[in-house]
Amino acid sequence: MTGAEIRKRLVALHYLPFHLIGRSCRDKHVVYHYRWAFKIPPVLRRLVSQYAWTDPYNPWVLGALYQFEATHGLAIRSGREGILGLPKPVVRALRQARRPDPQRWTWVLVSQRPQPETVRLFVAGRGWVLHSPCNTGVLNSTPIGTWPIYARARHTRMTGQFPIPVSARFVRLYDHAVRADIAVKPLSFHRYHQAWVWYQPYDDPDVQWVNYFFAGRAVHFFPRAAYGFPQSAGCVELPRAAARHAFALLHIGVPVSVIADLPKGLLGMSPDSGRRV
């Protein structure tokens, strides 16, 4: 199937929440324009416009594909190039499917500024249904962009290395101490996002309400004394009640958008109409 055919099928089955408006051109080709099927906030319209619909890696289309695959019991995966080059079982299912998407279209917005850092959930036809303070990664370890949820777990183990920032002066003093044969804790320093760091291993055996969206990064619960500012190794951390409620609302394929700044007036619908947790 071509990219256009895949998008058209996902729209027809309501996995992509648009109406296709076709317009004939002089060369007799039909150009399709996308119109939202429900009211959306301006910030969503702005973020969607950052990606070309013809881009095979468009995260909004990939999310619709993942949701389709999950609904039909297929492995959650893209093709050889985004939505192109899909496995034969996926192509066959797209062509044969008749039942529309059984779930409401949902979206996660993570904003870093103004603080407190905040997670908001939007559901088609309901508007903003949840917003909560959250934590993103230290040293910009949570990337900016949009990605669809590709895996979920009620409980999981997370291991990795946490970047501990240090000053250039600390690195120099440490180096001098080592050269002078002074007993110091063995450390290895690295450059990470234009900062000096050393990595501290972590092993968290029971991370709960986990929604993976990009390269091992996830929206999940993690206990902290406070929320609303960068603290994680790259994930989006939520308080317990918010994480539990979000997990009940989310599903495979939901797009997660991380933005650095949320300008005033772009939410469109008052977040106070949703549940604050």
C-alpha positions as CSV (number, residue, x, y, z in Angstrom):
1,M,0.0,0.0,0.0
2,T,1.1,3.5,-0.7
3,G,1.4,6.1,2.1
4,A,-1.7,7.9,0.7
5,E,-3.7,4.6,0.7
6,I,-2.7,3.9,4.3
7,R,-3.6,7.3,5.6
8,K,-6.9,7.1,3.7
9,R,-7.8,3.8,5.3
10,L,-6.8,5.1,8.8
11,V,-9.1,8.1,8.3
12,A,-11.9,5.9,7.0
13,L,-11.6,3.7,10.1
14,H,-11.4,6.7,12.4
15,Y,-8.0,6.0,13.7
16,L,-6.9,9.3,12.2
17,P,-9.5,11.8,13.5
18,F,-10.0,13.7,10.3
19,H,-12.3,14.2,7.4
20,L,-10.6,14.0,4.0
21,I,-11.7,16.8,1.7
22,G,-10.7,16.1,-1.8
23,R,-10.1,18.8,-4.4
24,S,-9.4,18.1,-8.1
25,C,-6.4,19.8,-9.7
26,R,-5.9,20.7,-13.4
27,D,-3.8,17.6,-14.0
28,K,-6.8,15.5,-12.8
29,H,-5.0,14.5,-9.6
30,V,-7.0,14.7,-6.4
31,V,-5.4,16.6,-3.6
32,Y,-6.7,15.7,-0.1
33,H,-6.9,18.2,2.7
34,Y,-7.4,17.1,6.3
35,R,-10.1,18.7,8.6
36,W,-10.4,17.7,12.2
37,A,-13.4,15.7,13.1
38,F,-13.9,17.5,16.5
39,K,-13.0,20.8,18.2
40,I,-9.3,21.0,19.2
41,P,-7.1,23.5,21.2
42,P,-4.9,25.8,19.1
43,V,-1.7,24.2,20.6
44,L,-2.6,20.8,19.0
45,R,-3.3,22.4,15.6
46,R,0.1,24.1,15.8
47,L,2.0,20.9,16.7
48,V,0.3,18.8,14.1
49,S,1.2,21.4,11.4
50,Q,4.9,20.8,12.2
51,Y,4.8,17.5,10.4
52,A,4.0,16.9,6.7
53,W,1.3,14.3,6.1
54,T,3.4,12.8,3.3
55,D,6.2,12.2,5.8
56,P,6.3,8.4,6.4
57,Y,7.5,9.1,9.9
58,N,4.7,11.5,10.8
59,P,4.1,10.6,14.5
60,W,0.4,11.3,14.3
61,V,0.0,8.8,11.5
62,L,2.3,6.3,13.1
63,G,0.2,6.6,16.3
64,A,-2.9,5.8,14.4
65,L,-1.1,2.8,12.8
66,Y,0.0,1.5,16.2
67,Q,-3.5,1.8,17.6
68,F,-4.9,-0.1,14.6
69,E,-2.3,-2.8,15.1
70,A,-3.1,-3.1,18.8
71,T,-6.8,-3.2,18.2
72,H,-6.4,-6.1,15.7
73,G,-3.9,-8.1,17.8
74,L,-0.9,-7.4,15.6
75,A,2.6,-6.7,16.7
76,I,3.2,-3.0,17.4
77,R,5.7,-2.0,14.7
78,S,6.2,0.4,11.8
79,G,7.3,-0.6,8.3
80,R,10.7,-0.5,6.7
81,E,10.4,3.3,6.5
82,G,7.7,4.7,8.8
83,I,4.3,3.6,7.5
84,L,5.9,2.4,4.3
85,G,6.9,-1.2,3.7
86,L,4.5,-2.6,6.3
87,P,4.4,-6.4,7.0
88,K,1.9,-8.3,4.9
89,P,-0.4,-9.1,7.9
90,V,-0.8,-5.4,8.6
91,V,-1.5,-4.5,5.0
92,R,-4.1,-7.3,4.8
93,A,-5.8,-6.2,8.0
94,L,-5.9,-2.6,6.8
95,R,-7.6,-3.7,3.6
96,Q,-10.1,-6.0,5.2
97,A,-11.0,-4.0,8.4
98,R,-14.5,-2.7,8.6
99,R,-14.9,-1.9,12.3
100,P,-14.0,1.7,13.3
101,D,-11.6,2.6,16.0
102,P,-13.3,1.5,19.3
103,Q,-11.5,4.1,21.4
104,R,-11.7,7.9,21.7
105,W,-8.8,9.7,20.1
106,T,-6.5,10.8,23.0
107,W,-3.4,13.0,23.2
108,V,-0.7,13.8,25.9
109,L,0.8,17.3,26.1
110,V,3.9,17.7,28.3
111,S,5.0,21.4,28.8
112,Q,8.2,22.3,30.5
113,R,7.7,26.1,30.8
114,P,6.3,28.0,32.4
115,Q,6.9,25.9,35.5
116,P,5.6,23.9,37.1
117,E,6.2,21.3,34.3
118,T,2.8,19.9,33.5
119,V,1.1,16.9,31.8
120,R,-2.3,17.5,30.2
121,L,-4.5,14.8,28.6
122,F,-6.9,15.7,25.8
123,V,-9.7,13.3,24.7
124,A,-11.8,13.8,21.6
125,G,-15.3,15.2,22.4
126,R,-14.4,15.8,26.0
127,G,-11.5,18.3,25.9
128,W,-8.9,18.5,28.6
129,V,-9.6,15.6,31.1
130,L,-6.6,15.6,33.3
131,H,-3.7,17.9,34.2
132,S,-0.9,17.4,36.7
133,P,2.5,18.6,37.6
134,C,5.2,16.3,36.3
135,N,9.0,16.0,36.1
136,T,11.0,15.8,32.8
137,G,14.7,14.9,32.5
138,V,17.7,16.8,33.8
139,L,20.0,18.4,31.3
140,N,17.3,18.3,28.6
141,S,17.3,14.5,28.6
142,T,13.6,14.5,27.7
143,P,13.7,15.4,23.9
144,I,11.3,17.9,22.4
145,G,8.9,16.5,19.8
146,T,5.9,14.1,19.3
147,W,6.0,10.3,19.5
148,P,3.2,7.7,19.8
149,I,3.0,5.3,22.8
150,Y,4.4,1.9,21.6
151,A,4.3,-0.2,24.8
152,R,2.7,-0.1,28.2
153,A,3.2,-1.9,31.5
154,R,1.3,-1.9,34.8
155,H,4.6,-2.8,36.5
156,T,8.1,-2.9,35.1
157,R,11.8,-2.8,36.1
158,M,13.9,0.2,34.8
159,T,17.7,0.2,34.8
160,G,20.1,2.7,33.3
161,Q,22.5,5.5,34.2
162,F,21.6,8.8,35.6
163,P,23.6,11.8,34.5
164,I,25.0,13.7,37.5
165,P,26.1,17.2,36.4
166,V,29.3,18.6,37.7
167,S,31.2,21.8,37.1
168,A,34.3,22.1,34.9
169,R,36.2,23.2,38.0
170,F,35.2,20.0,39.8
171,V,36.5,17.9,36.8
172,R,39.9,19.8,36.9
173,L,40.2,19.4,40.7
174,Y,39.4,15.7,40.4
175,D,42.0,15.2,37.7
176,H,44.6,17.0,39.8
177,A,43.8,14.8,42.8
178,V,44.2,11.6,40.7
179,R,47.5,12.8,39.3
180,A,48.7,13.6,42.9
181,D,47.7,10.0,44.0
182,I,45.1,11.2,46.4
183,A,42.5,8.6,47.2
184,V,39.2,9.5,45.5
185,K,36.1,7.7,44.4
186,P,36.7,6.3,40.9
187,L,34.7,8.5,38.5
188,S,34.5,8.8,34.7
189,F,33.4,12.1,33.3
190,H,31.6,12.7,30.0
191,R,30.1,15.5,28.1
192,Y,26.4,15.3,27.9
193,H,24.2,18.1,26.3
194,Q,27.1,20.6,26.7
195,A,27.6,19.8,30.4
196,W,30.1,17.7,32.3
197,V,28.5,14.7,34.0
198,W,29.3,11.4,35.6
199,Y,26.9,8.5,35.4
200,Q,25.3,6.9,38.4
201,P,23.7,3.5,37.7
202,Y,20.1,3.0,38.8
203,D,17.9,-0.1,39.2
204,D,14.3,0.6,40.0
205,P,12.5,-2.8,40.3
206,D,8.9,-1.7,40.4
207,V,8.0,1.3,38.3
208,Q,4.3,1.6,37.9
209,W,1.7,2.8,35.3
210,V,4.3,3.0,32.4
211,N,3.6,4.3,28.9
212,Y,6.7,4.1,26.6
213,F,6.8,6.7,23.8
214,F,10.4,7.2,22.7
215,A,13.6,5.3,23.1
216,G,12.9,3.9,26.5
217,R,11.4,7.1,27.8
218,A,7.9,6.8,29.3
219,V,5.2,8.6,31.1
220,H,5.0,6.8,34.5
221,F,4.7,7.1,38.3
222,F,7.8,7.8,40.3
223,P,7.8,8.9,44.0
224,R,9.3,12.3,44.5
225,A,9.1,14.8,47.4
226,A,7.9,17.4,44.8
227,Y,6.9,17.7,41.2
228,G,7.1,20.4,38.5
229,F,10.8,20.7,37.5
230,P,13.4,18.5,35.8
231,Q,14.5,15.5,38.0
232,S,14.4,12.3,35.9
233,A,16.8,10.6,33.6
234,G,14.6,11.4,30.6
235,C,11.2,10.0,31.5
236,V,8.1,12.0,32.3
237,E,7.3,11.3,36.0
238,L,3.9,11.8,37.5
239,P,2.5,11.6,41.1
240,R,0.8,8.3,42.0
241,A,-2.8,9.4,41.5
242,A,-2.2,11.2,38.2
243,A,-0.2,8.3,36.9
244,R,-2.9,5.8,37.8
245,H,-5.6,7.9,36.2
246,A,-3.5,8.6,33.1
247,F,-2.8,4.9,32.6
248,A,-6.5,4.2,32.6
249,L,-7.1,6.8,29.9
250,L,-4.1,6.0,27.6
251,H,-3.5,3.2,25.1
252,I,-1.1,2.1,22.4
253,G,-0.8,4.8,19.7
254,V,-1.6,7.8,21.8
255,P,0.7,10.7,20.7
256,V,2.8,12.3,23.4
257,S,4.0,15.8,22.6
258,V,6.8,17.4,24.7
259,I,7.2,21.1,24.3
260,A,9.6,23.5,25.9
261,D,7.3,26.5,26.1
262,L,3.5,26.8,26.2
263,P,2.5,30.3,25.0
264,K,-0.5,31.8,26.7
265,G,-3.9,31.3,25.0
266,L,-3.1,28.1,23.1
267,L,-4.9,25.7,25.3
268,G,-8.2,26.9,23.9
269,M,-10.3,25.0,26.5
270,S,-9.8,25.6,30.2
271,P,-7.8,22.9,31.8
272,D,-9.8,23.4,35.0
273,S,-12.7,21.6,33.2
274,G,-10.6,18.4,33.6
275,R,-9.6,16.5,36.6
276,R,-6.7,17.9,38.6
277,V,-4.6,15.2,40.3
